[in-house]
Amino acid sequence: MPKPKSRSFAVIGLGTFGTTVASELARFGNHVLGVDLQERNVSRVADTIAEAVIADGRDEQALREIGVGSYDVAVVAIGEELDANILCTMNVKMLGVPTVLVKAMNRTHHRILSKLGADRVILPEQEIGRHIAQMLHNPLVRDYVSLGNGFHVVDFRVPQSLDGTRMDKIGLSEKFDLRALGLMRGSDYVDCRDAATELRADDKLLLLGRRENLRRFADGL
């Protein structure tokens, strides 16, 4: 499998959220520029990412001088200062950054940023809260990804009650309108397209479907 192409990211605002994003992107092999007005925040990530610069995201000229406009993606992670967040978003858009992601503080802020042309607006606390609530609601769900239009992919832990059950006996498509995308048993892939495949407790089953159907399947076990 070919290695994913690395991209360049400018992360503006190096609080907890911005520092985490910048550090993880760098760990994946991307070129990351970190920008913050506070020297202590810049110093904290200086040894982790490619470049760390003290600059004011509200100052278009300052962002221009450090080359933010040449980056593939800008992540505006400025937290509590609403005016700074909005001005920085406007600046990176005017500098021509192709993709702009912005951290929002509330839904009203979300609407403003969307009007300004942000490609994606993130409400970290709400997104993480929904994620955790889903996993707490049903401990069999290890993780999930929303695909839009009501569809999700769920990493589902097979319970003891399904141990030894054949794939064609659980009625995924007939009863629940779900599709099995894959099955992992430990570190081994098992072909779940074979109707005779038997599930084992603690297998990881990747399921695709609408949220209500996934919940109906999980709640019935």
C-alpha positions in Angstrom: 0.0 0.0 0.0 1.5 3.4 -1.0 2.3 5.8 1.8 -0.2 8.7 2.1 1.2 11.9 0.7 2.1 14.4 3.4 0.7 17.9 3.4 1.6 21.2 5.0 -0.5 22.5 7.9 -0.5 25.9 9.6 -2.0 25.6 13.1 -2.8 29.0 14.6 -3.5 28.9 18.3 -1.5 26.5 20.4 -3.7 25.9 23.4 -4.5 22.3 24.4 -6.6 21.6 21.2 -4.2 23.3 18.8 -1.1 21.7 20.3 -2.7 18.3 20.1 -3.6 18.7 16.5 -0.2 20.1 15.5 1.7 17.4 17.4 -0.3 14.6 15.9 -0.1 15.9 12.3 3.7 16.2 12.8 3.8 12.6 14.1 2.1 11.5 10.9 5.0 13.0 8.9 3.4 16.3 7.8 5.1 19.6 7.7 3.5 21.7 10.5 3.8 25.4 11.3 2.6 26.4 14.7 1.6 30.0 15.4 0.7 31.6 18.7 0.9 35.0 20.4 2.2 33.5 23.6 5.9 32.5 23.8 5.3 29.8 26.3 2.8 28.1 24.0 5.2 28.3 21.0 8.1 26.9 23.1 6.0 24.0 24.2 5.8 22.6 20.7 9.1 23.9 19.2 10.8 20.6 19.4 7.8 18.6 18.1 6.8 20.3 14.9 8.8 21.7 11.9 8.3 25.4 12.7 6.9 27.3 15.7 6.5 31.1 15.4 5.3 33.8 17.7 2.8 35.9 15.7 -0.7 37.4 16.0 -3.4 35.6 14.0 -5.3 38.9 13.8 -2.5 40.5 11.8 -2.8 39.6 8.1 0.6 41.0 7.3 2.3 39.0 10.1 0.6 35.8 8.7 1.7 36.8 5.2 5.3 37.3 6.3 5.6 33.8 7.9 4.2 32.2 4.7 0.8 30.9 6.0 -0.7 31.5 2.5 1.6 28.8 1.0 0.2 26.0 3.3 -2.3 23.4 2.1 -4.4 23.6 5.2 -4.9 26.1 8.0 -6.4 25.1 11.4 -7.6 28.1 13.3 -7.5 26.8 16.9 -7.8 30.1 18.8 -10.1 29.4 21.7 -11.7 32.0 24.0 -11.2 35.2 22.0 -14.1 35.3 19.5 -12.8 38.4 17.7 -9.3 36.9 17.2 -10.8 33.6 16.0 -13.0 35.4 13.4 -10.3 37.8 12.2 -7.8 35.0 11.8 -10.3 33.0 9.8 -10.8 36.0 7.5 -7.1 36.5 7.2 -6.2 32.9 6.2 -9.0 32.9 3.6 -7.7 36.2 2.1 -4.2 34.7 2.0 -5.6 31.9 -0.2 -5.2 28.9 2.0 -7.1 26.1 0.1 -8.6 24.4 3.1 -9.5 26.1 6.4 -10.7 24.4 9.5 -11.8 26.4 12.5 -12.6 25.7 16.1 -15.9 27.2 17.2 -17.1 28.0 20.7 -20.9 27.6 20.2 -23.5 27.2 17.5 -23.8 31.0 16.8 -20.1 31.2 16.3 -20.4 28.1 14.1 -22.8 29.9 11.8 -20.6 33.0 11.6 -17.6 31.0 10.6 -19.5 29.0 8.0 -20.6 32.3 6.5 -17.0 33.4 6.3 -16.2 30.4 4.1 -14.6 28.0 6.6 -14.4 24.5 5.0 -15.1 22.8 8.3 -16.2 24.2 11.6 -15.4 22.1 14.7 -17.1 22.1 18.0 -14.6 19.8 19.9 -16.5 19.5 23.2 -19.8 18.6 21.5 -18.2 16.2 19.0 -16.3 14.4 21.7 -19.3 14.4 24.0 -21.5 12.7 21.3 -18.7 10.2 20.7 -18.4 9.3 24.4 -22.2 9.2 24.9 -22.5 6.7 22.0 -19.9 4.4 23.5 -21.3 4.7 27.0 -24.9 4.0 25.7 -23.7 0.7 24.2 -20.4 -0.8 25.5 -20.3 -3.1 22.4 -19.5 0.0 20.3 -15.8 0.6 20.4 -15.7 3.5 17.9 -17.7 5.0 15.1 -17.4 7.3 12.1 -20.3 9.4 10.7 -20.4 9.4 6.9 -23.3 11.9 6.6 -26.9 11.5 5.5 -27.5 9.4 8.6 -25.0 6.7 7.8 -22.3 5.5 10.2 -19.5 2.9 10.3 -19.3 1.2 13.7 -16.5 -0.8 15.2 -18.7 -3.4 17.0 -17.4 -5.9 19.6 -19.1 -9.3 19.1 -20.7 -10.3 22.4 -20.7 -13.7 24.0 -24.4 -14.2 23.0 -23.3 -14.4 19.3 -20.3 -16.7 19.8 -20.5 -19.5 17.3 -23.3 -17.8 15.3 -23.0 -17.9 11.5 -23.0 -14.6 9.6 -26.1 -15.7 7.6 -28.0 -16.3 10.9 -27.8 -12.8 12.4 -29.9 -11.2 9.7 -27.8 -8.1 9.2 -29.3 -7.2 5.8 -32.7 -8.8 6.1 -33.7 -7.7 9.6 -31.6 -4.5 10.1 -30.6 -3.2 6.7 -26.9 -3.3 7.7 -23.8 -4.3 5.8 -20.7 -6.0 7.3 -17.5 -4.4 5.9 -15.0 -6.5 7.6 -14.2 -8.8 10.5 -11.0 -8.8 12.6 -10.1 -11.7 15.0 -7.2 -10.5 17.0 -4.7 -9.3 14.3 -6.2 -11.6 11.6 -8.7 -10.6 8.9 -11.6 -13.0 8.5 -13.7 -12.9 5.3 -17.2 -12.1 6.6 -18.7 -12.3 3.0 -18.8 -16.0 3.4 -22.2 -16.8 4.9 -20.8 -19.8 6.8 -18.3 -17.7 8.7 -18.9 -18.2 12.4 -18.5 -15.2 14.8 -16.4 -15.4 17.9 -16.8 -13.4 21.1 -14.7 -10.3 21.0 -14.3 -10.3 17.3 -14.3 -6.8 15.8 -17.1 -6.4 13.3 -17.3 -3.3 11.1 -20.9 -2.5 10.3 -22.3 0.1 7.9 -25.8 1.5 8.2 -28.1 4.1 9.5 -27.8 5.1 13.1 -31.3 3.9 14.1 -30.7 0.4 12.5 -27.3 0.1 14.1 -28.8 1.0 17.5 -31.7 -1.5 17.0 -29.2 -4.3 16.2 -27.0 -3.5 19.2 -29.8 -2.9 21.7 -31.4 -6.3 20.8 -28.3 -8.3 21.9 
